[in-house]
Amino acid sequence: MSTHANTPEGDDIDSTGGGADPLAGDPDWDGPTPPVFAIATAVYGSDAGGRIITLRRGSKSAMAGMYYLPGGIMDEGEEPYGAAAREFTEETGLRIGPLRVVGACPIWLYGQDYMQLSFAGQVEAGGEVTLSHEHDDYRWVSPAEFAAEFSPDRVAAIAGDDPRVRRLLDSLGEDARRYAEGV
């Protein structure tokens, strides 16, 4: 049996799952419930030489002292590309050109599950870095140098015995390695 659900774009989706259709909100659906994530963004903002900007988390931030990519939480009603560009500019004072999605990984942060969408784009020339209150330093590094920040020894030192922090750092490290390798 085939059922159809209309997407917001007006496309029909053919679901052949035995009659009940989770996309249509079928109350008789007895299949698995898909996970629900809030959306977070991270931006690999590169200069003309291919280096990316990383920001050091301030003393009152999660993972204080660690350098990471500009990014943040998508606001209600916002779309992911706009959220990524907004967060990049808010945290660096720089403007970024067109963005492309380069990664996605589930993370646990601030007490809930997020799906982090990683974007890449070219930083527009002529800007000056102005850090937000969340950060206290910045540096430009190669993608390989950034990926090296997530070495097993460093992850173990930061995560300690907390498996959620270890999974978070492992996911972020995998994302950084894929970006550095051009995957």
C-alpha positions as CSV (number, residue, x, y, z in Angstrom):
1,M,0.0,0.0,0.0
2,S,1.3,3.5,-0.8
3,T,0.3,6.7,0.9
4,H,1.3,10.2,0.1
5,A,2.2,13.3,2.2
6,N,2.5,16.8,0.8
7,T,5.6,18.7,1.7
8,P,5.6,22.4,2.3
9,E,7.1,22.8,-1.2
10,G,4.1,21.0,-2.7
11,D,6.0,17.8,-3.6
12,D,4.4,14.4,-3.0
13,I,6.4,11.9,-1.0
14,D,5.6,8.3,-1.6
15,S,5.8,6.3,1.6
16,T,5.4,2.5,1.2
17,G,5.6,1.5,4.9
18,G,2.5,-0.7,5.2
19,G,-0.3,1.7,5.3
20,A,0.4,4.0,8.2
21,D,2.3,7.2,7.3
22,P,4.4,9.1,9.9
23,L,4.7,12.0,7.5
24,A,1.0,12.5,7.5
25,G,0.7,12.3,11.3
26,D,-1.1,9.0,11.2
27,P,-2.2,8.2,14.8
28,D,-1.9,4.5,14.1
29,W,1.8,4.7,13.2
30,D,3.6,2.2,15.4
31,G,7.1,2.5,13.8
32,P,10.1,4.2,15.5
33,T,9.9,7.8,16.4
34,P,12.6,9.8,14.6
35,P,15.0,11.8,16.8
36,V,14.2,15.5,17.2
37,F,17.2,17.9,17.2
38,A,17.6,21.6,17.6
39,I,19.9,23.0,14.9
40,A,23.4,24.4,15.7
41,T,25.8,25.9,13.1
42,A,29.5,26.0,12.8
43,V,31.3,28.0,10.0
44,Y,34.7,27.2,8.4
45,G,35.4,30.8,7.4
46,S,38.5,30.9,5.3
47,D,40.8,33.7,4.2
48,A,42.3,34.1,0.7
49,G,45.2,31.7,1.8
50,G,42.8,28.9,2.9
51,R,43.3,29.4,6.6
52,I,40.2,29.3,8.8
53,I,39.4,31.5,11.8
54,T,39.0,29.9,15.1
55,L,37.8,31.5,18.3
56,R,38.8,30.8,21.9
57,R,35.8,30.1,24.2
58,G,35.8,32.6,27.1
59,S,36.0,31.6,30.7
60,K,32.2,31.5,31.2
61,S,31.5,29.5,28.1
62,A,31.1,25.8,27.5
63,M,34.5,24.2,26.8
64,A,36.3,27.4,28.1
65,G,39.7,27.9,26.7
66,M,39.2,25.7,23.6
67,Y,39.5,27.2,20.1
68,Y,36.5,26.4,17.9
69,L,34.7,27.6,14.9
70,P,32.3,30.6,14.9
71,G,28.7,29.4,15.1
72,G,25.7,29.0,17.3
73,I,22.1,28.1,17.7
74,M,19.5,28.7,14.9
75,D,16.7,31.0,16.1
76,E,13.1,30.1,15.7
77,G,11.9,31.1,12.2
78,E,15.5,31.3,10.9
79,E,16.8,29.2,8.1
80,P,20.2,27.4,8.5
81,Y,22.3,29.4,6.0
82,G,21.0,32.7,7.5
83,A,21.7,31.5,11.0
84,A,25.3,30.4,10.1
85,A,26.0,33.8,8.4
86,R,24.5,35.7,11.3
87,E,26.4,33.8,14.0
88,F,29.6,34.1,12.1
89,T,29.3,37.9,11.9
90,E,28.1,38.3,15.5
91,E,31.1,36.3,16.8
92,T,33.8,37.7,14.5
93,G,32.7,41.0,13.2
94,L,33.5,39.7,9.8
95,R,31.3,39.2,6.8
96,I,31.2,35.9,4.9
97,G,30.4,35.2,1.3
98,P,28.1,32.4,0.1
99,L,28.0,29.4,2.3
100,R,27.9,25.7,1.4
101,V,27.1,22.8,3.8
102,V,30.2,20.7,4.4
103,G,29.1,18.5,7.3
104,A,26.5,17.4,9.8
105,C,26.9,15.7,13.1
106,P,24.7,15.1,16.2
107,I,26.0,16.8,19.3
108,W,24.9,17.2,22.9
109,L,25.3,20.7,24.2
110,Y,23.7,22.9,26.8
111,G,21.7,20.0,28.1
112,Q,20.0,18.9,24.8
113,D,20.6,17.2,21.5
114,Y,21.5,19.3,18.5
115,M,22.3,18.6,14.9
116,Q,25.3,20.7,14.0
117,L,25.4,21.8,10.4
118,S,28.8,22.8,9.3
119,F,29.2,25.4,6.6
120,A,32.2,26.7,4.6
121,G,32.6,30.1,3.0
122,Q,35.2,32.8,2.1
123,V,35.6,35.7,4.5
124,E,35.1,39.0,2.7
125,A,38.3,41.0,2.4
126,G,38.8,44.2,4.3
127,G,37.1,43.4,7.6
128,E,38.6,43.6,11.0
129,V,38.0,40.9,13.7
130,T,35.8,42.1,16.5
131,L,35.1,39.3,19.0
132,S,31.8,38.8,20.8
133,H,31.5,38.6,24.6
134,E,31.7,34.8,24.3
135,H,35.3,34.7,23.1
136,D,38.6,36.2,24.3
137,D,41.0,35.4,21.4
138,Y,41.2,34.2,17.8
139,R,43.7,32.7,15.4
140,W,43.9,31.8,11.8
141,V,45.0,28.2,11.2
142,S,45.1,25.6,8.5
143,P,42.3,23.1,8.4
144,A,44.8,20.4,9.3
145,E,46.0,22.4,12.4
146,F,42.4,22.8,13.5
147,A,41.7,19.0,13.0
148,A,44.8,18.2,15.1
149,E,43.1,20.0,18.1
150,F,40.9,16.9,18.4
151,S,43.7,14.4,18.9
152,P,42.8,11.4,21.1
153,D,45.0,12.6,24.0
154,R,43.5,16.1,23.9
155,V,40.0,14.8,23.7
156,A,40.7,12.5,26.7
157,A,42.2,15.4,28.7
158,I,39.2,17.7,28.1
159,A,36.4,15.0,28.4
160,G,37.7,13.2,31.4
161,D,35.2,10.6,32.4
162,D,32.2,12.3,30.8
163,P,31.0,10.2,27.9
164,R,28.8,12.9,26.5
165,V,31.7,15.4,26.2
166,R,33.9,12.7,24.7
167,R,31.1,12.0,22.0
168,L,30.8,15.7,21.4
169,L,34.5,16.2,20.9
170,D,34.8,13.0,18.8
171,S,32.0,14.3,16.5
172,L,33.5,17.7,16.2
173,G,36.9,16.2,15.5
174,E,35.5,13.9,12.8
175,D,33.8,16.9,11.2
176,A,37.1,18.9,11.3
177,R,39.1,16.0,9.8
178,R,36.6,15.6,7.0
179,Y,36.8,19.3,6.2
180,A,40.6,19.2,6.3
181,E,40.7,16.2,3.9
182,G,38.2,17.8,1.5
183,V,35.7,15.0,2.1
